[in-house]
Amino acid sequence: MTKSFYSLAYGQSFANLGDVFYIVALISTVYNVTNSMFFVALVPFCNTMAGFLSSFLAPLFIDRYRLKHLLVYSQLSKTILLLVLSIYSTLHGYNHLFPVLFVLIFLIASLDGIANPASSALLPQLVTEEDLVKANSILSSLYQGIQLGGWAIGGVVAGVLHANGLLWFTLILYGISTIVMRGIRSLQESEFTSTRTAQSMWEGWSVILHQKQMRTFHLLIFFNSIANTVWVSAILYPFLQERLHVGTQWWSYLNVSMLIGLTLAGFIGMKYSEFIETKHTLLLIGTTGIIVLTTLSFGLNQLPIIAVIVIGLNGVAQELQSLCIHTTIQRLVKEKLLAKVYAAQGSLVMLTFGLSTVLMGLIGDHIHIVAVYLLAGVSVGSSLVVLLLSQRSANKIIDLEL
């Protein structure tokens, strides 16, 4: 692995840890100011909408700037916005800042919508093609490990430093992330293109829609995005009460089990990268089948301890499936176009996830909570059918030109 890869890995790790602390501080702040769960729920909604819109517009920036610069300057901009928020809140408190708070939340989430596709597309420039599986596995292990420990640590730090102190701590992490990512050096230089605005915005979508293998992968991502809404707290909380008949402390156990599964999958990817390289189609089919079985089993099960085990297995399968999909996409698509594909993918995931969350909530309220998991299982099952039907093309490498 190159030094630039580790600059990306550590820089993103500091940024991701900062993001966790930032969300903890925001949720604590919004609840303390409003004492309203509705306004607390607006925080992830605002993040989702901002991510969707900025991912849709990201190709306009991708055509004009190098991917490294997009990554570094978006992180620098987040740092500056958070500095403004931290200074103002220290001097004046949050009560007068509340309307502006959601504007800042929207702007910071918008910057992530630009940085995320740039980061994913930059990775193939930093490592050799043979190291892509291992590189993606290392990043996955780091990021999931941060998620695993970040929320627990964030709660403790928030108790000591309070929301305002946690914002300042997040600011330090953002600053370190910006400095570390400046050390990224690509193995190849970016080529700039002169593309009309409308054409630029739709190039990523064009690849997804017109290339058979890419279309297959994104159908999987689409169906998985629908199914993944069953793991959010708005669905898990009523499931715990209505189906498992346990207290909300089991929500923490389920989250930890899922994150352990995701992290474990990253280590599996590192250790067995050669197997994944040669058997990625078989692994993709197998993991998709496991996701179907674990989703259905979770919804039909009534024993809490079984639910904890099943959700962990689901996490392992989800992460290995994602590893197969994204490593192949990174090999198929060239640099600038790859960033646009990831931007389109980000818009697809954000929009699908947001709408599906509402749909699943309505089904859970008006039909039954088990019906939500059955629908999620059917959704992933649809992706398995798509995958099996397109298995022949899954072994073909497509050379996509800019």
C-alpha positions in Angstrom: 0.0 0.0 0.0 1.2 3.5 -0.8 1.6 6.4 1.6 -1.1 8.2 -0.3 -3.5 5.4 0.4 -2.8 5.7 4.1 -3.2 9.5 3.9 -6.7 8.9 2.4 -7.5 6.2 5.0 -6.4 8.1 8.0 -7.8 11.4 6.7 -11.2 9.9 6.1 -11.1 8.1 9.5 -10.6 11.4 11.3 -13.3 12.9 9.2 -15.7 10.0 9.9 -15.0 10.1 13.6 -15.7 13.8 13.6 -18.9 13.2 11.7 -20.1 10.8 14.4 -19.3 13.3 17.2 -20.9 16.1 15.1 -24.2 14.2 14.8 -24.1 13.4 18.6 -23.6 17.1 19.4 -26.3 18.1 17.0 -28.9 15.7 18.2 -28.2 16.7 21.8 -28.3 20.4 21.0 -31.5 20.2 19.0 -33.3 18.2 21.6 -32.1 20.4 24.5 -33.3 23.6 22.7 -36.6 22.2 21.4 -37.4 19.2 23.6 -39.1 17.8 20.4 -38.4 14.5 18.7 -39.8 16.0 15.5 -37.0 18.5 15.3 -34.5 15.7 16.2 -35.8 13.7 13.3 -35.3 16.6 11.0 -31.5 16.3 11.5 -31.1 13.0 9.5 -33.8 14.1 7.1 -31.9 17.3 6.4 -28.7 15.3 5.9 -30.4 13.0 3.5 -31.9 15.7 1.3 -28.7 17.6 1.3 -26.8 14.5 0.3 -29.2 13.7 -2.5 -29.1 17.2 -4.0 -25.3 17.6 -3.7 -24.7 14.1 -5.2 -26.9 15.1 -8.1 -24.9 18.3 -8.7 -21.4 16.8 -7.9 -20.5 16.1 -11.6 -20.3 19.9 -12.2 -17.5 20.0 -9.6 -15.9 16.8 -10.8 -15.4 18.2 -14.3 -13.7 21.3 -13.0 -11.4 20.1 -10.1 -9.1 17.3 -9.4 -10.5 14.6 -7.1 -7.9 15.2 -4.5 -8.7 18.9 -4.4 -12.5 18.2 -4.2 -11.8 15.9 -1.2 -9.4 18.3 0.6 -11.3 21.5 0.0 -14.7 20.1 0.9 -13.2 18.9 4.2 -11.6 22.3 4.7 -15.0 24.0 4.0 -16.6 21.7 6.6 -14.0 22.7 9.1 -14.6 26.4 8.4 -18.4 26.0 8.7 -18.0 24.1 12.0 -15.6 26.8 13.3 -18.2 29.5 12.6 -20.9 27.4 14.4 -18.6 26.7 17.3 -17.6 30.3 17.8 -21.1 31.6 17.5 -22.5 29.0 19.9 -19.8 29.7 22.5 -20.5 33.4 22.4 -24.3 33.5 22.0 -25.6 30.0 22.8 -28.0 28.0 20.5 -31.4 29.6 21.2 -30.8 32.5 18.8 -28.9 30.2 16.4 -31.6 27.5 15.9 -32.9 28.5 12.5 -29.4 29.0 11.2 -28.4 25.6 12.7 -30.3 23.7 10.1 -28.8 25.8 7.3 -25.3 24.8 8.5 -26.4 21.2 8.8 -27.6 21.3 5.2 -24.4 22.9 3.9 -22.1 20.5 5.8 -24.0 17.5 4.5 -23.9 19.0 1.0 -20.1 19.0 1.1 -20.2 15.3 2.0 -22.3 14.6 -1.1 -19.4 16.0 -3.2 -16.5 14.5 -1.1 -17.9 10.9 -1.0 -17.8 10.1 -4.7 -14.4 11.9 -5.0 -13.0 9.7 -2.2 -14.4 6.4 -3.7 -13.2 7.3 -7.2 -9.8 8.4 -6.0 -8.9 5.0 -4.4 -8.0 3.2 -7.7 -5.5 6.0 -8.4 -3.7 5.3 -5.1 -3.2 1.6 -5.2 -2.5 -1.0 -7.9 -5.4 -3.0 -9.4 -4.2 -6.1 -7.5 -4.5 -4.3 -4.2 -8.0 -2.9 -4.7 -9.9 -5.7 -2.7 -7.4 -5.3 0.2 -7.6 -1.5 0.1 -11.4 -1.5 0.1 -11.3 -4.0 3.0 -8.9 -1.9 5.0 -11.1 1.2 4.5 -14.2 -0.8 5.4 -12.6 -2.1 8.6 -11.5 1.4 9.7 -14.8 3.1 8.9 -17.0 0.4 10.5 -14.7 0.2 13.5 -15.1 4.0 13.9 -18.8 3.7 13.7 -18.7 0.9 16.3 -16.8 2.8 18.8 -17.6 6.4 17.8 -21.2 6.5 19.1 -20.3 5.0 22.4 -17.3 7.3 22.8 -19.3 10.3 21.5 -21.9 9.8 24.3 -19.2 9.7 26.9 -17.4 12.7 25.6 -20.7 14.6 25.3 -21.4 13.9 28.9 -18.0 15.4 29.9 -17.6 18.3 27.4 -21.3 18.9 26.7 -22.5 19.6 23.1 -20.5 22.8 22.7 -17.3 21.1 23.8 -17.9 18.2 21.5 -18.3 20.6 18.6 -14.8 22.0 19.3 -13.4 18.5 19.6 -15.0 17.7 16.3 -13.4 20.8 14.8 -10.0 19.5 15.8 -10.6 16.2 14.1 -11.8 17.9 11.0 -8.6 20.0 11.0 -6.4 17.0 11.4 -8.3 15.3 8.6 -7.8 18.2 6.2 -4.0 18.3 6.9 -3.6 14.5 6.5 -5.5 14.3 3.2 -3.2 17.0 1.7 -0.5 14.3 1.6 -2.4 12.3 -1.0 -0.5 11.9 -4.3 -2.2 10.1 -7.2 -0.3 7.4 -9.2 -1.8 9.1 -12.3 -2.8 12.7 -13.1 -6.4 13.6 -13.7 -7.5 14.6 -17.2 -9.8 17.6 -17.4 -12.7 17.5 -19.8 -14.8 20.2 -21.4 -18.4 19.0 -21.1 -21.7 20.8 -21.2 -23.5 21.2 -17.9 -26.5 19.0 -18.8 -24.3 16.3 -20.3 -21.9 16.3 -17.3 -24.8 15.9 -14.8 -26.2 12.8 -16.7 -22.9 11.0 -17.7 -22.8 8.9 -14.5 -26.5 8.0 -15.0 -25.9 7.1 -18.6 -23.2 4.6 -17.7 -25.5 3.0 -15.1 -28.4 2.8 -17.5 -26.7 1.7 -20.7 -23.9 -0.7 -19.5 -25.4 -4.1 -18.6 -23.1 -5.0 -15.8 -23.3 -1.6 -14.2 -27.1 -1.7 -14.5 -27.1 -5.1 -12.7 -25.0 -3.7 -9.9 -27.1 -0.7 -9.4 -30.3 -2.7 -9.4 -28.7 -4.6 -6.5 -27.9 -1.4 -4.8 -31.4 0.0 -5.4 -33.1 -3.1 -3.9 -30.7 -3.2 -1.0 -31.4 0.5 -0.3 -35.1 -0.3 0.0 -34.3 -3.3 2.3 -31.8 -1.4 4.5 -34.5 0.9 5.8 -35.6 -1.9 8.2 -32.4 -1.5 10.2 -33.0 2.2 11.1 -34.2 3.0 14.6 -37.6 4.1 13.5 -38.3 0.5 12.4 -36.2 -1.4 15.0 -37.8 0.4 18.0 -41.3 -0.8 17.3 -40.0 -4.2 16.3 -38.4 -4.6 19.7 -41.6 -3.8 21.5 -44.2 -5.5 19.3 -42.3 -8.6 18.1 -39.5 -9.3 20.6 -41.2 -7.8 23.6 -38.0 -6.4 25.1 -36.8 -2.9 26.2 -35.0 -0.4 24.1 -31.6 -1.4 25.5 -31.7 -4.2 23.0 -31.5 -1.6 20.2 -27.9 -1.0 21.3 -27.2 -4.8 21.3 -28.5 -5.0 17.8 -26.5 -2.0 16.6 -23.3 -3.4 18.1 -23.9 -6.8 16.5 -24.5 -5.3 13.1 -21.4 -3.1 13.3 -19.3 -6.1 14.5 -20.5 -8.0 11.5 -19.6 -5.1 9.1 -16.2 -4.8 10.7 -15.5 -8.5 10.7 -16.3 -8.6 6.9 -13.6 -6.0 6.4 -11.0 -8.3 8.1 -12.3 -11.2 6.0 -11.8 -9.2 2.9 -8.2 -8.4 3.9 -7.3 -12.0 4.8 -9.0 -13.6 1.8 -8.6 -10.9 -0.8 -7.2 -13.4 -3.4 -10.2 -15.7 -3.0 -12.5 -12.7 -3.4 -10.6 -11.7 -6.6 -11.1 -15.0 -8.2 -14.6 -16.0 -6.9 -16.3 -12.6 -6.7 -19.3 -13.6 -8.8 -19.9 -16.7 -6.6 -19.4 -14.6 -3.5 -21.8 -12.0 -4.7 -24.6 -14.5 -5.3 -23.9 -16.2 -1.9 -23.9 -13.1 0.1 -27.1 -11.8 -1.5 -28.8 -15.1 -0.7 -27.6 -14.8 2.9 -29.0 -11.3 3.1 -32.4 -12.6 1.9 -32.4 -15.4 4.5 -31.2 -13.3 7.4 -33.7 -10.4 6.7 -36.6 -12.8 6.5 -35.4 -14.8 9.6 -35.0 -11.6 11.6 -38.6 -10.5 10.8 -40.2 -13.8 11.6 -38.1 -14.5 14.7 -39.3 -13.7 18.3 -36.2 -14.5 20.3 -34.0 -11.5 21.2 -30.7 -13.4 21.3 -31.4 -15.0 17.9 -32.2 -11.5 16.5 -28.7 -10.3 17.7 -27.0 -13.2 16.0 -28.9 -12.9 12.7 -28.4 -9.2 12.4 -24.6 -9.7 12.8 -24.6 -12.3 10.0 -26.6 -9.9 7.9 -23.9 -7.3 8.5 -21.1 -9.7 7.4 -23.0 -10.6 4.2 -23.9 -6.9 3.4 -20.3 -5.7 3.7 -18.8 -8.6 1.6 -21.5 -8.0 -1.0 -20.7 -4.3 -1.1 -16.9 -5.1 -1.3 -17.5 -7.3 -4.4 -19.7 -4.7 -6.1 -17.5 -1.6 -5.4 -14.2 -3.2 -6.2 -15.6 -4.3 -9.6 -17.1 -0.9 -10.3 -13.7 0.7 -9.5 -12.0 -1.6 -12.1 -14.6 -1.1 -14.8 -14.9 2.7 -14.9 -12.2 5.3 -15.5 -11.3 8.0 -13.1 -13.5 11.1 -13.8 -16.4 9.1 -15.0 -16.1 6.8 -12.0 -16.6 9.8 -9.7 -19.7 10.7 -11.7 -21.0 7.1 -11.4 -20.5 7.3 -7.6 -22.3 10.7 -7.5 -25.3 9.2 -9.4 -25.2 6.2 -7.1 -25.2 8.5 -4.1 -28.3 10.3 -5.4 -30.0 6.9 -6.1 -29.2 5.6 -2.6 -30.2 8.8 -0.7 -33.5 9.2 -2.6 -34.5 5.5 -2.4 -33.5 5.2 1.3 -35.5 8.4 2.2 -38.7 7.4 0.4 -38.4 3.8 1.6 -38.1 4.8 5.2 -41.5 6.6 4.9 -43.0 3.7 3.1 -41.8 1.1 5.6 -43.0 3.3 8.5 -46.5 3.4 6.9 -46.6 -0.3 6.4 -45.4 -0.9 10.0 -48.1 1.4 11.3 -51.1 0.2 9.2 -50.4 -3.4 8.5 -47.8 -5.1 10.8 -44.2 -4.7 11.7 -43.4 -8.2 10.4 -44.7 -7.2 7.0 -41.9 -4.6 6.8 -39.2 -7.3 7.1 -41.1 -9.6 4.6 -41.1 -6.8 2.1 -37.4 -6.1 2.7 -36.7 -9.8 2.1 -38.7 -9.8 -1.1 -36.8 -6.7 -2.2 -33.4 -8.3 -1.7 -34.8 -11.5 -3.2 -35.5 -9.5 -6.4 -31.9 -8.4 -6.5 -30.9 -12.1 -6.3 -33.1 -12.9 -9.2 -31.6 -10.0 -11.2 -28.1 -11.2 -10.3 -28.8 -14.9 -11.3 -30.3 -13.8 -14.7 -27.3 -11.7 -15.5 -24.6 -14.1 -14.2 -23.1 -14.7 -17.6 -22.3 -11.0 -18.1 -20.9 -10.7 -14.5 -17.7 -12.2 -15.7 -17.1 -9.7 -18.5 -14.9 -6.7 -17.9 -16.1 -3.5 -19.6 -13.7 -0.8 -20.7 -15.6 2.4 -20.4 -14.1 5.4 -22.1 -14.6 9.1 -21.0 
